[in-house]
Structures are given as structure tokens and as C-alpha cells.
Amino acid sequence: MKIIIAFLASFLVLVNPTAQAQVQPDNPFPKVIFVTSEGNITVELNREAAPITVANFLRYVAKAQYNETIFHRLVPGFVIQGGGYDADFSDKPSFETIVNEAGNGLLNSYGTIAMARERKPHTATRQFYFNLNDNTSLDPDDGDWGYTVFGRITTGLDVLEKLAALESLPFDEKTGWRDVPANPPVLKRVEIVPQ
């Protein structure tokens, strides 16, 4: 298994620039801690199922690109989304888009983390969401690409519930967006857990 993972990592370096500076390249399940204004959430990433997505996410983490971003979208009973905006709702810079790895066997079930994207399947960059329910509508189905799940919460489901319980505005006049938290919670930083 280790030989296969090492080969895959080497192959990804050739075809995917996000893999060139891998974090813990020999660890198929690296962990990160989301330090939020509501508490900490530990997430185990799944490099075996979503190697490109995990490499992309960890590149943003390693460059501190998620520091002081907000959770800007909260749909109760569905998802809470973040990683793309600062407290002023200014867009954070993104690296290139990545290949959609949905269909990897991981489902959009409660407590998982997945990549947000635009309508086209291969448009994910930096934004992610936590599933607040078993969202089968976000999984691949009959030619629909779905959304790439790349990890799961191991500790901090109570914090996820605190985030989920925040007031969400059906329409936010300042941004013109739907489902904006009345007081957007802050993602202070994402820390890589040492091996």
C-alpha cells in the first residue's frame, strides 16, 4: 500500500502543481484543526480517496490562506460554507481550479467536508463546506458530477452544531446574497496536526 501511495504522490507531482509541495506526503490521512470563533473542529482528510483535493486544501493551509476568513453561507439543515471571504466580504485570492474528484466513494454525509464549486464540475478552488445533514443531492448521480468530499470531522461535532444554530438571513441586503449568517463566524486559522 505504501508503494502505491508513494507512486501516486510522485505521479501527482508531474500532473498536478498543487501536489508539488505536499504536506505530510507519506500520511494518507492527515489531520487539521479548524480554529473558529465558536470553538475547534478536527478534520481527518482522506488523501487516498481525494489526493488532488487534499493537496489543494493543504496548500491553502500551509500558506495561511484561510486565516481570518468567514463562514459566509449557512443553510440550516444543509451546509455551512466558508474559506473564500474576509470579514469585509472581500474575495480572497485563489490558486487554479482543480479536477472534481466526486465519485471517490465518499458521500456528502453529516459531518463531512467537501469542496464548493460553481455549476461546472471542475471549478473548485478554495471554498469548502461542512455537511449539516446527509445530503445525497450533492453526491454524484446519473451523470451529475456531484461535489467532492475529502474528509470528515473526528472531534468538534458540538462546535459544528453551534455553527449550525447561528441565525441565518434569508437575504442579506449588504451583499445581496441569500443564507448569510447574521454575524458571520470567523475561521481564525487552520492548523496542521503533527504526525
N, C-alpha and C positions, 0 to 999 in steps of 0.2 A: 504493500500500500504506500509506504514512504517513497519508493522508487517512482510510482505513478504520480504522486503529488509533486515530487521534485521535477519530473519530466514536464508535467502540466505547467508548473511555475516557470520553467525555462521557456516553454512554448509561448506562454502568455507574454513574456518579456519581448519576444520577437513580434507578436501581432498586436499587442495592446500597450500603449505608452503608460497607462495607469499602473501597470504591473512592474515598471522598471525600478521603483524604489519601494518594494514591498515591505510592509511592517510584519515582523514575525513570520517570514515566508515558510518556515517549517511547521507552523501551527495551523492545522486545518480549521480550528475553532477558536480564533482569538476573541477576547472579551474586551468590551469598552464600558465605561461608566458615563452616563449622561448626568451631568450635574445641573439640575434645573432649579428654578426658584421655588418649586414645590417639593423638592427632595431629589434623591438619587435613584437612577434606574440602571441596572446592569444588564447588558445585552451580550449574548453569545452569538457571534457572527458565524455563518456557515460558508467557509471558503470552498468546501467540496462541491456544494450544490450551486453556488453563485460566485465563482472566482473573480470574474471581471467586476461585478458589482461590489464585492467586498474590497477589492483592491482600490476601486474608485472612492468608496466611502472612507477608507483608511487614509487615502491621500489627502482628503479634506481635513481629516482629524489631525494627521501629522503636521499639517501646515496651519493648524489652529483656525481653520476657516469657519468652523461652527461656533466659535466663541462669541458670546453676546448676540446671538440670533434669537428670534422669537418663534413660538408656535403661532402661526398666523391663521390657521384654519382649524376649526373644531366643529365637527358634525356629530352631535350626541348620538351614541349608539352605533357609530360608524367608524370614523377615523379622527385622529388629531395629527396635523401636518406641520412641519417646520423645516428649518435649515436654510431658507432662502432669503430671509429679510432681517434687517436690523430693527431696533425699536422704533425707528422713524419710518418703517416700511420701505426703506430703500433696498433695492435689489443688490444682493451680494454677487461678486464676480464668480463665474463658473468656468470649469475646465470643459473639454469637449464632451459631446453626448456619448453615451455608452450603449452597447448592444443589450437588448432586452433578453434577460435570462429566465423569464417566466416559463413555466413548463418544466422546471427543475425538480419537481416533486414536492416543493414546499408550498403550502397553502396559506392564503390570507386568513388565518385563524386568529382568535383573540390573543393579544399579547405578542404578536409578531411584528417585525419591522419590515417595510417594503419601500421601494423607490417610487416616488411620484413622477409623473411624466405628463407630456402633452398628449393630444389624441393619437398622434403617430406613435408606433410601438417603440422605436429606438431613439427616444428624445429625453431620457432621464439624464440629469446632470448632478445636482447636489441635494435637491429636496427629497425628504423621506416622510413616511407617516407610520404611526403605530395603529394597528387594528384594534378597535374598541369592541369588536364583535367578531363572529365567524362570518367573514364577508366573501361568500362564494362567488358573488357577482364580479369580484376583482380577479378571480382565477382564470387561467386560460380555458376557453371553451369553444369548440366548433369553429376553429379558425380565428377566434378573437385572441389576441396575444396575451391579454391579462397584464398584471403588474408583478414585478419581481420581488418575491420575498427573499430576504438574505440573512435573517437572524430571528432570535426570539428572546424575550425578557426572561432572565433567570431569577433576578431579585428586583423588587420595586414595583410589583403589580399594584400595591397600595398607592404608590405615587401616580401610576398611570390612572387609577381611579380618581385621585384628586384632580388631575388634569382634566379628566373626562367630565367631572362635575362642575367645572367652571362655567360661568354664564357665557353663552354664545349668541351673538347678534344675528338675526335672520338677514339683516342688511346693514352694512357699515357705511355711513354717509361719507366719512373721511376718505376711505379707499375706494368706495363703490363696489366692494366685494360682498359676497354672502358668507355667512358662517365664520365671522371673525370674532375671536374672544373679546369680551368687553374690556378686559385687562389682560392683554396677551402675556402668557407666562414666558419666562426667559430661559433659554438654554445657555447657561453660563460658559460651559465648556464640555468637551468630550475627552475623557482620559483613557488611554490605552492601559489595560491591566497587564502588569509584567507577567511573563511566563513563569 
